[in-house]
Amino acid sequence: MNQFQNILKSLRRHPIALGSIIVLGILYICAIFADFISPYSYDNEERTYSYCPPSKIHFLDNSGITWPFIYKVNLTFNKFHGRVYKIDKTKIFPIKLFVKGDFYKLLGLFSCDYHFYGVEKEARIYLWGADSRGRDIFSRALYGARISLSVGLIGVVISFILGLLIGGIAGYCGGWVDNLVMRICEMIMMVPGFYLMLALRAAFPPNLSSLQVYLLIVFIFSFIGWAGLARVVRGMSISLREREYVLAAKTQGLSNMAIIRRHILPHTFSYSIVAATLSIPGYILGESGLSLLGLGIQDPIPSWGNLLSEAMGIIPIKFSPWILIPGFLIFLTVICFNLLGDAFRDMLDPMFKSLKKD
């Protein structure tokens, strides 16, 4: 508890880390309540609004300042058969709060059809524009955050539990156990991570459901992520097993697993927290890469990776630059996790603290 309190005190002196926590907290809250916050379901489409630009929200009309509203837009084509969206200023649609829309289950438990904001069904509101099938990118990005953000957290939790246990056992026991575990770690680590992900994903049948693909991606990340941590924890365990409190625990008759669980692994948590925080961006980028290549989450289920699949050509980017917004969300999340990991290293690493003071 004292260490946790020290972390909270140190966070107050790290405005960048505090800002990163706030941004990540907003992203995760939006992902959890994506059904309610987004105006449309992830698969709600209107082909006549294909690549519709972001809706312009207006606060002024002929009478002055008024409640926010949008104008209706109509699709036309120019002489080169290119899409042109013209604003019809004769039709005004106020932005309403807590409006009825697509049905969903809030938190997977409660049936509901109310959304935080929206407009009448005669028009559509696109805060971040629409994709090629007229689906709201803002709504799909919120739904996609559930996949991309949760894959990082769940994958890191599983791989780091494995890394801590396996590394602690190998370092404490030594001998043939240590040699066997380290050779397995070296075999996993010598293959580049992304190519190993592609090979593992290609080994499974392509006609899997979205849930099966999601669980498969978590399994792949957990399989390739534990080896690096296990090697570091093993080295720390070798030095910790000779400490006086470990020898005292042995004389009291504690089992090896109890000693590892109570006296070895807790002393590696400071490193593990930093390493876990810095590893999450790699998991997010890995899932995005697999989905971008068509090996991860498949359309219509959104993830930040497959949302970027429409930005694979220069022409869509030139005429519809808003399709790059999911890439910005990936960039923002990765930067926040890296800044947070650096802050945790400053707070938890005593050697780094002493070097910084000097």
Secondary structure, DSSP 8 states (H G I E B T S, - for coil): -HHHHHHHHHHHT-HHHHHHHHHHHHHHHHHHTHHHHSSS-TT---GGGTT------EEEETTEEEEEEEEEEEEEE-TT--EEEEEEEEEEEE-EEEEEEEEEEETTTEEEEEEEEE--TTS---TT-B-TTS-BHHHHHHHHHHHHHHHHHHHHHHHHHHHHHHHHHHHHH-HHHHHHHHHHHHHHHTS-HHHHHHHHHHTS-S---HHHHHHHHHHHHHHHHHHHHHHHHHHHHHHHTTSHHHHHHHHTT--HHHHIIIIIGGGGHHHHHHHHHHHHHHHHHHHHHHHHTTSSS-TTS--HHHHGGGGSSHHHHHH-GGGGHHHHHHHHHHHHHHHHHHHHHHHH-HHHHHHHH-
